[in-house]
């Protein structure tokens, strides 16, 4: 891909989208940690200084992609929850259904989970106050959207729906690191199967964690 010099706002926006789309394609080939600015520049057909005219760092690119993927997931999650939960079920059964849908949905989006895992420790570093504040403002909107979706099917959660939504993203990121071990660790697991205890299947481990969290914060009808 090659570009002429961007002279209009439309041309600049085309170039920004090209950078984001190229980075998105890279994330479907490799983990977040392997995405470099040099390789991104090479694939998009721009010198690295030119890429930096549109995004101040690799992390700024990935933060914008994280927000894009999160919006796409939440749009699909609304339909998945609506189709998969019977509102007439008792509270505990609805909680288990929510945990099942969330874990299955997130396990099917490994790139999003990888970005969740890198967010606090990597992506929110090497960015300016302006960039990270803009991202966090967008994140508040996404969190509000997710909490409303959860509360629609589990109104008993009340204000805890927001905290649960945030914890879901954090747990998905943390557990995804244990579900996709690097090649050396995979070889170790094959050579010494007892070590595979440290390997998690993302969907199952996330469902267990989310179910335990929900049942822990929901009110107990048998208690005064």
NUTORMAR-739340 format. One line per 5 residues: number of its first residue (from 1); their letters; for each residue x, y, z of N, C-alpha, C. Coordinates in Angstrom, 1 decimal. Each point is the difference from the previous one (the first is absolute). Layout:
NUM> a> X Y Z X Y Z X Y Z; ...
REM end
This chain:
1> xxxxx> 0.8 -1.2 0.0 -0.8 1.2 0.0 0.9 1.2 0.0; -0.3 1.0 -0.8 0.7 1.3 0.0 -0.9 1.1 0.0; 0.5 1.1 0.5 -0.9 1.2 0.2 0.7 1.2 -0.6; -0.8 0.9 -0.6 0.5 1.4 -0.3 -0.1 0.8 1.3; 0.6 1.1 0.0 0.0 0.9 1.2 -1.5 0.4 0.2
6> xxxxx> -0.4 -0.2 1.3 -1.3 0.4 0.4 -0.2 1.5 0.1; -0.9 0.5 -0.8 -0.1 1.5 -0.1 -1.4 0.5 0.6; -0.9 -0.9 0.1 -1.3 0.4 0.4 -0.4 -0.9 1.3; -1.0 0.5 0.7 -0.4 -0.8 1.2 -0.5 -1.3 -0.4; -0.7 -0.1 -1.2 -0.5 -1.3 -0.4 1.2 -1.0 -0.3
11> xxxxx> 1.0 0.5 -0.6 1.2 -0.8 -0.3 0.7 -0.4 1.3; 0.0 0.9 1.0 0.6 -0.4 1.3 -0.8 -1.0 0.7; -1.3 0.1 -0.1 -0.8 -1.1 0.6 0.1 -1.3 -0.7; 0.2 0.0 -1.3 0.2 -1.3 -0.7 1.3 -0.6 0.5; 1.0 0.8 0.2 1.3 -0.5 0.5 -0.1 -0.6 1.4
16> xxxxx> -0.8 0.7 0.8 -0.2 -0.4 1.4 -0.7 -1.4 0.0; -1.0 -0.1 -0.8 -0.7 -1.3 -0.1 0.9 -1.1 -0.5; 0.8 0.3 -1.0 0.9 -1.0 -0.5 1.0 -0.5 1.1; 0.5 0.9 0.8 0.8 -0.4 1.1 -0.7 -0.9 1.0; -1.2 0.4 0.3 -0.8 -0.8 1.0 -0.4 -1.4 -0.6
21> xxxxx> -0.4 0.0 -1.3 -0.3 -1.2 -0.6 1.2 -1.0 -0.1; 1.1 0.6 -0.3 1.2 -0.8 -0.1 0.4 -0.6 1.3; -0.1 0.8 1.1 0.3 -0.5 1.3 -1.0 -1.0 0.5; -1.2 0.1 -0.4 -1.0 -1.0 0.3 0.3 -1.3 -0.7; 0.4 0.0 -1.2 0.4 -1.2 -0.7 1.2 -0.7 0.7
26> xxxxx> 0.9 0.8 0.4 1.2 -0.5 0.7 -0.4 -0.7 1.3; -1.0 0.6 0.7 -0.4 -0.6 1.3 -0.7 -1.4 -0.2; -0.5 -0.2 -1.2 -0.6 -1.3 -0.3 1.1 -1.0 -0.4; 1.2 0.4 -0.2 1.1 -0.9 -0.3 0.9 -0.2 1.2; 0.1 0.9 0.9 1.0 0.0 1.0 -0.5 0.6 1.3
31> xxxxx> 0.6 -0.3 1.2 -0.5 0.6 1.2 0.4 1.5 0.1; -0.7 0.7 0.9 0.3 1.4 0.1 1.5 0.3 0.2; 0.7 -0.8 0.8 1.4 0.3 0.3 0.8 -0.1 -1.2; -0.4 -0.7 -1.1 0.8 -0.1 -1.2 -0.2 1.1 -1.0; -1.0 0.8 0.2 -0.3 1.1 -0.9 0.9 1.2 0.2
36> xxxxx> 0.8 0.3 -1.0 1.0 1.0 0.1 -0.3 1.2 -0.9; 0.5 1.2 0.3 -0.3 1.1 -0.8 0.8 -0.1 -1.4; 1.2 -0.6 0.1 0.7 -0.2 -1.2 -0.7 -0.9 -1.0; -0.6 -1.1 0.5 -0.7 -0.9 -0.9 -1.3 0.6 -0.5; -0.7 0.7 0.9 -1.2 0.7 -0.4 0.3 1.0 -1.1
41> xxxxx> 1.1 0.8 0.1 0.4 0.9 -1.0 0.2 -0.6 -1.3; 0.8 -1.2 0.1 0.3 -0.7 -1.3 -1.2 -0.5 -0.7; -1.0 -0.5 0.8 -1.2 -0.6 -0.6 -0.9 1.0 -0.6; -0.1 1.2 0.7 -0.9 1.0 -0.5 0.6 0.8 -1.1; 1.3 -0.1 -0.2 0.7 0.7 -1.1 0.3 1.5 0.3
46> xxxxx> 0.3 0.2 1.3 0.4 1.4 0.4 1.3 -0.1 0.9; 0.8 1.0 -0.1 1.1 0.1 0.9 -0.5 0.2 1.4; 0.8 -0.5 1.0 -0.4 0.1 1.4 -0.4 1.4 0.4; 0.9 1.0 -0.4 -0.4 1.4 0.4 -1.4 0.4 -0.5; -0.3 -0.5 -1.2 -1.4 0.3 -0.5 -1.1 -0.6 0.7
51> xxxxx> 0.2 -1.3 0.5 -1.0 -0.6 0.8 -0.2 0.8 1.3; 1.2 0.5 0.5 -0.1 0.7 1.3 -0.6 1.4 -0.2; -0.3 0.4 -1.2 -0.8 1.3 -0.2 -1.4 -0.2 0.3; -0.5 -1.3 -0.1 -1.4 -0.3 0.2 -0.2 -0.6 1.4; 0.9 -0.8 0.5 -0.1 -0.6 1.4 1.4 0.2 0.7
56> xxxxx> -0.1 0.5 1.2 1.3 0.4 0.6 0.8 -1.2 0.4; -0.5 -1.2 0.0 0.7 -1.2 0.4 -0.7 -1.3 -0.4; 0.6 -1.1 0.0 -0.6 -1.3 -0.2 -1.2 -0.2 1.0; 0.2 0.4 1.2 -1.0 -0.2 1.0 -1.3 0.8 -0.3; 0.2 1.2 -0.6 -1.1 0.8 -0.3 -0.9 -0.6 -1.1
61> xxxxx> 0.7 -0.7 -1.0 -0.7 -0.8 -1.0 -0.8 -1.1 0.6; 0.6 -0.7 0.9 -0.6 -1.2 0.6 -1.2 0.4 1.0; 0.2 1.1 0.6 -1.1 0.5 0.9 -1.3 0.3 -0.9; 0.3 0.7 -1.1 -1.2 0.3 -0.9 -0.6 -1.3 -0.5; 0.8 -1.0 -0.3 -0.5 -1.3 -0.5 -0.8 -0.7 1.1
66> xxxxx> 0.5 0.1 1.3 -0.7 -0.6 1.1 -1.4 0.6 0.1; -0.1 1.3 -0.1 -1.3 0.6 0.1 -0.9 -0.4 -1.2; 0.6 -0.2 -1.2 -0.8 -0.4 -1.1 -0.5 -1.4 0.2; 0.8 -0.9 0.4 -0.4 -1.4 0.2 -1.0 -0.1 1.2; 0.2 0.8 1.0 -0.9 0.0 1.1 -1.4 0.4 -0.4
71> xxxxx> -0.1 1.1 -0.8 -1.3 0.4 -0.5 -0.7 -1.1 -0.8; 0.8 -0.6 -0.9 -0.6 -1.1 -0.8 -0.5 -1.2 0.8; 0.8 -0.3 1.1 -0.4 -1.1 0.8 -1.3 0.3 0.8; -0.1 1.2 0.5 -1.2 0.4 0.8 -1.2 0.0 -0.9; 0.2 0.4 -1.3 -1.2 0.0 -0.9 -0.5 -1.4 -0.2
76> xxxxx> 0.9 -0.9 -0.1 -0.4 -1.4 -0.2 -0.5 -0.7 1.3; 0.6 0.5 1.1 -0.4 -0.6 1.3 -1.4 0.3 0.3; -0.5 1.1 -0.4 -1.4 0.3 0.3 -0.9 -1.1 -0.6; 0.2 -0.4 -1.2 -0.8 -1.0 -0.6 0.2 -1.4 0.6; 1.2 -0.3 0.4 0.3 -1.3 0.6 -0.7 -0.1 1.3
81> xxxxx> 0.0 1.1 0.8 -0.7 -0.1 1.3 -1.5 -0.1 -0.2; -0.5 0.8 -0.9 -1.5 0.0 -0.2 -0.4 -1.4 -0.5; 0.8 -0.6 -0.8 -0.4 -1.3 -0.6 0.2 -1.2 1.0; 0.9 0.2 1.0 0.4 -1.1 0.8 -0.5 0.0 1.4; -0.8 1.0 0.4 -0.4 0.0 1.4 -1.5 0.1 0.1
86> xxxxx> -0.6 -0.9 0.8 -1.4 0.0 0.2 -0.3 0.9 1.3; -0.6 1.1 -0.2 -0.2 0.9 1.1 -0.9 -0.6 1.1; -0.7 -1.1 -0.3 -0.9 -0.6 1.0 0.8 -0.9 1.0; 1.3 -0.3 -0.4 0.8 -0.9 0.9 0.3 0.6 1.3; 0.2 -0.8 1.1 0.4 0.6 1.2 1.4 0.7 -0.1
91> xxxxx> 0.2 0.8 1.0 1.2 0.9 -0.1 1.3 -0.8 -0.2; 0.2 -1.1 0.8 1.3 -0.7 -0.1 0.1 -0.7 -1.4; -1.0 -0.4 -0.6 0.1 -0.6 -1.3 0.2 1.0 -1.1; -0.5 1.2 0.2 0.3 1.1 -0.9 1.5 0.4 0.1; 0.5 0.0 1.2 1.4 0.3 0.3 0.9 -1.0 -0.7
96> xxxxx> -0.3 -1.2 0.1 0.8 -1.1 -0.7 -0.1 0.2 -1.5; -1.2 0.4 -0.5 -0.1 0.1 -1.5 0.8 1.2 -0.4; 0.0 1.1 0.7 0.8 1.2 -0.3 1.5 -0.4 0.0; 0.5 -0.7 1.0 1.4 -0.4 0.0 0.3 -0.9 -1.2; -0.9 -0.9 -0.3 0.3 -0.9 -1.2 0.1 0.8 -1.3
101> xxxxx> -0.9 0.9 -0.2 0.0 0.8 -1.2 1.2 0.9 -0.1; 0.3 0.7 1.1 1.2 0.9 0.0 1.3 -0.8 -0.3; 0.1 -1.2 0.7 1.3 -0.8 -0.2 0.1 -0.5 -1.4; -1.1 -0.5 -0.5 0.0 -0.5 -1.4 0.3 1.1 -1.0; -0.6 1.1 0.2 0.1 1.2 -0.9 1.5 0.5 0.0
106> xxxxx> 0.5 0.1 1.2 1.4 0.6 0.1 1.0 -1.1 -0.5; -0.2 -1.2 0.3 0.9 -1.1 -0.5 0.1 0.0 -1.5; -1.1 0.4 -0.6 0.0 0.1 -1.5 0.7 1.2 -0.6; 0.5 0.9 0.9 0.6 1.3 -0.4 1.4 0.1 0.7; 0.9 -0.9 -0.4 1.3 0.0 0.7 0.8 1.3 -0.2
111> xxxxx> -0.1 0.7 -1.1 0.7 1.2 -0.2 -0.5 1.0 1.1; -1.3 0.1 0.2 -0.5 1.0 1.0 0.5 -0.4 1.3; 0.0 -1.3 0.4 0.5 -0.4 1.3 1.5 0.3 0.2; 0.8 -0.2 -1.1 1.4 0.3 0.0 0.2 1.5 0.3; -0.8 0.9 -0.7 0.1 1.4 0.3 -0.4 0.4 1.4
116> xxxxx> -1.1 -0.7 0.5 -0.3 0.3 1.4 1.2 -0.3 0.9; 0.6 -1.1 -0.3 1.2 -0.4 0.9 1.1 0.9 0.0; 0.2 0.7 -1.2 1.1 0.9 -0.2 -0.3 1.4 0.4; -1.3 0.3 0.3 -0.4 1.4 0.2 0.7 0.7 1.1; -0.1 -0.5 1.2 0.6 0.7 1.1 1.5 0.0 0.1
121> xxxxx> 0.6 -1.2 -0.4 1.4 -0.1 0.2 0.8 0.5 -1.2; -0.6 0.1 -1.2 0.7 0.4 -1.2 -0.6 1.2 -0.7; -1.3 -0.2 -0.4 -0.6 1.0 -1.0 -0.2 1.4 0.6; -0.2 0.1 1.3 -0.2 1.3 0.6 1.3 0.6 0.4; 1.1 -0.5 -0.4 1.4 0.6 0.2 0.4 0.5 -1.4
126> xxxxx> 1.0 0.9 0.0 0.5 0.6 -1.2 -1.0 0.7 -0.9; -1.0 0.6 0.7 -1.0 0.8 -0.6 -0.1 1.3 0.8; -0.4 1.0 -0.7 -0.2 1.3 0.7 -1.2 0.1 0.9; -0.1 1.0 0.8 -1.2 0.2 0.9 -1.2 0.1 -0.9; 0.1 0.8 -1.1 -1.1 0.2 -0.8 -0.6 -1.3 -0.6
131> xxxxx> 0.9 -0.8 -0.5 -0.4 -1.3 -0.6 -0.6 -0.9 1.0; 0.6 -0.2 1.1 -0.5 -1.0 1.0 -1.3 0.6 0.6; -0.1 1.3 0.2 -1.3 0.6 0.5 -1.1 -0.2 -1.0; 0.3 0.2 -1.3 -1.1 -0.2 -1.0 -0.4 -1.5 0.0; 1.0 -0.9 0.1 -0.4 -1.4 0.0 -0.8 -0.3 1.2
136> xxxxx> 0.3 0.5 1.2 -0.7 -0.3 1.2 -1.4 0.5 0.0; -0.2 1.2 -0.6 -1.4 0.5 -0.2 -0.8 -0.9 -0.8; 0.6 -0.5 -1.1 -0.7 -0.9 -0.9 -0.3 -1.3 0.8; 0.9 -0.4 0.8 -0.2 -1.3 0.8 -1.1 0.2 1.0; -0.2 1.1 0.6 -1.1 0.3 0.9 -1.3 -0.3 -0.8
141> xxxxx> -0.1 0.5 -1.2 -1.2 -0.2 -0.8 -0.3 -1.5 -0.2; 1.1 -0.7 -0.4 -0.1 -1.5 -0.2 -0.4 -0.7 1.2; 0.6 0.4 1.2 -0.4 -0.6 1.2 -1.4 0.2 0.4; -0.5 1.2 -0.2 -1.4 0.3 0.2 -0.9 -0.8 -0.8; 0.3 -0.2 -1.3 -0.7 -0.8 -0.9 -0.1 -1.5 0.4
146> xxxxx> 1.2 -0.5 0.4 0.0 -1.4 0.5 -0.8 -0.2 1.3; 0.2 0.9 0.9 -0.7 -0.1 1.3 -1.6 0.0 -0.3; -0.4 0.8 -0.9 -1.4 0.1 -0.3 -0.5 -1.3 -0.6; 0.8 -0.6 -0.8 -0.4 -1.3 -0.6 -0.1 -1.1 1.1; 1.0 0.0 0.8 0.0 -1.0 1.1 -1.2 0.2 0.9
151> xxxxx> -0.2 1.3 0.4 -1.1 0.3 0.9 -1.4 -0.3 -0.6; -0.1 0.1 -1.3 -1.3 -0.3 -0.7 -0.4 -1.5 0.3; 1.0 -0.9 0.1 -0.3 -1.4 0.3 0.2 -0.4 1.4; 0.7 0.8 0.8 0.2 -0.3 1.4 -0.2 1.3 0.8; -1.3 0.5 0.0 -0.2 1.3 0.7 0.4 -0.1 1.5
156> xxxxx> 0.0 -1.2 0.5 0.3 -0.1 1.4 1.5 0.4 0.3; 0.8 0.1 -1.0 1.4 0.5 0.2 0.0 1.5 0.5; -0.9 0.8 -0.5 0.0 1.4 0.4 1.3 0.6 -0.5; 0.6 0.9 0.9 1.2 0.7 -0.4 1.2 -0.9 -0.2; -0.1 -1.2 0.6 1.1 -1.0 -0.2 0.2 -0.4 -1.5
161> xxxxx> -0.9 0.3 -0.8 0.1 -0.4 -1.4 1.2 0.7 -0.7; 0.3 1.2 0.5 1.1 0.7 -0.6 1.4 -0.6 0.4; 0.1 -0.3 1.3 1.2 -0.7 0.5 0.1 -1.4 -0.6; -1.0 -0.7 -0.1 0.0 -1.3 -0.6 0.5 0.1 -1.5; -0.5 1.0 -0.7 0.4 0.1 -1.4 1.5 0.3 -0.1
166> xxxxx> 0.5 0.9 0.8 1.4 0.3 0.0 0.8 -1.3 0.4; -0.4 -0.7 1.0 0.7 -1.2 0.4 0.0 -1.1 -1.1; -1.1 0.0 -0.8 -0.1 -1.0 -1.1 1.1 0.3 -1.0; 0.2 1.3 -0.4 1.1 0.3 -0.9 1.4 -0.3 0.5; 0.2 0.3 1.3 1.3 -0.2 0.7 0.3 -1.5 0.0
171> xxxxx> -1.0 -0.8 0.4 0.2 -1.5 0.1 0.2 -0.6 -1.3; -0.7 0.5 -1.1 0.2 -0.5 -1.3 1.4 0.2 -0.5; 0.6 1.2 0.3 1.3 0.3 -0.3 1.0 -0.9 0.7; -0.2 -0.1 1.3 1.0 -0.7 0.8 0.0 -1.5 -0.3; -1.2 -0.6 -0.2 -0.1 -1.4 -0.2 0.4 -0.4 -1.5
176> xxxxx> -0.1 1.0 -0.9 0.4 -0.3 -1.4 1.5 -0.3 -0.1; 0.8 0.6 0.9 1.4 -0.2 0.0 0.4 -1.5 0.3; -0.8 -0.6 0.8 0.2 -1.4 0.4 -0.6 -1.0 -1.0; -0.8 0.5 -0.9 -0.7 -0.9 -1.0 0.8 -0.1 -1.3; 0.9 1.0 -0.2 0.8 0.0 -1.2 1.5 0.0 0.3
181> xxxxx> 0.5 -1.1 0.6 1.4 0.0 0.4 1.0 0.1 -1.2; 1.2 0.5 0.1 0.9 0.1 -1.1 0.5 -1.4 -0.4; 0.6 -0.1 -1.1 0.5 -1.3 -0.5 0.8 -0.8 0.9; 0.9 0.7 0.7 0.9 -0.7 1.0 -0.8 -0.7 1.1; -1.0 0.8 0.5 -0.8 -0.6 1.1 -0.9 -1.1 -0.5
186> xxxxx> -0.5 0.1 -1.2 -0.8 -1.1 -0.6 0.8 -1.2 -0.1; 1.3 0.1 -0.4 0.9 -1.2 -0.1 0.2 -0.6 1.4; 0.1 0.9 1.0 0.2 -0.5 1.4 -1.2 -0.7 0.4; -1.2 0.5 -0.3 -1.2 -0.7 0.4 -0.1 -1.4 -0.6; 0.4 -0.1 -1.3 -0.1 -1.3 -0.7 1.0 -1.0 0.6
191> xxxxx> 1.2 0.5 0.3 1.1 -0.8 0.6 -0.3 -0.5 1.4; -0.7 0.9 0.7 -0.3 -0.2 1.4 -1.4 0.3 0.3; -0.9 -0.9 -0.3 -1.5 0.3 0.1 -0.4 0.5 1.3; 0.6 -0.3 1.1 -0.4 0.5 1.3 0.1 1.5 0.1; 0.9 0.6 -0.8 0.1 1.5 0.0 -1.2 0.7 -0.6
196> xxxxx> -0.8 -0.8 -0.8 -1.1 0.6 -0.7 -1.1 0.5 0.9; 0.1 -0.3 1.3 -0.9 0.6 1.0 0.0 1.5 -0.1; 1.1 0.6 -0.5 0.0 1.4 -0.1 -0.6 0.6 -1.3; -0.4 -0.9 -0.8 -0.7 0.4 -1.3 -1.5 0.0 0.2; -0.6 1.2 -0.3 -1.4 0.1 0.2 -0.7 0.0 -1.4
201> xxxxx> -1.2 -0.6 -0.1 -0.8 0.2 -1.1 -0.8 1.3 0.3; 0.1 1.0 -0.9 -0.6 1.3 0.3 -1.5 0.0 0.4; -0.7 -0.7 -0.9 -1.5 0.0 0.3 -0.3 -0.6 1.3; 0.5 -1.2 0.3 -0.4 -0.7 1.2 0.5 0.8 1.3; 1.2 0.5 -0.1 0.6 0.7 1.2 -0.7 1.3 0.2
206> xxxxx> -0.4 0.7 -1.1 -0.7 1.3 0.1 -1.4 -0.2 0.5; -0.6 -1.1 -0.5 -1.4 -0.3 0.5 0.0 -0.2 1.5; 0.9 -0.8 0.5 0.1 -0.3 1.4 0.2 1.3 0.8; 1.0 0.8 -0.4 0.2 1.3 0.7 -1.2 0.9 0.0; -0.6 0.2 -1.2 -1.2 0.9 -0.1 -1.2 -0.5 0.8
211> xxxxx> -0.2 -1.4 0.0 -1.1 -0.5 0.8 0.2 0.2 1.5; 1.3 -0.2 0.4 0.3 0.2 1.5 -0.2 1.4 0.3; 0.4 0.9 -0.8 -0.1 1.5 0.2 -1.4 0.4 0.1; -0.8 -0.5 -1.0 -1.4 0.4 0.0 -0.8 -0.5 1.3; 0.2 -1.3 0.2 -0.7 -0.6 1.2 0.5 0.6 1.3
216> xxxxx> 1.2 0.6 0.0 0.5 0.6 1.2 -0.6 1.3 0.3; -0.3 0.8 -1.1 -0.5 1.4 0.2 -1.5 0.1 -0.1; -0.7 -1.0 -0.5 -1.4 0.1 -0.1 -0.6 -0.2 1.4; -1.2 0.6 0.3 -0.6 -0.1 1.3 -0.4 -1.5 0.2; 0.0 -0.4 1.2 -0.4 -1.4 0.4 -1.4 0.1 0.5
221> xxxx> -1.0 -0.6 -0.8 -1.4 0.1 0.4 -0.3 -0.8 1.3; 0.9 -0.9 0.4 -0.2 -0.8 1.2 0.5 0.6 1.2; 0.6 1.2 -0.2 0.6 0.7 1.2 -0.9 1.2 0.4; -0.1 0.4 1.2 -0.8 1.1 0.4 0.6 1.3 -0.5
REM end
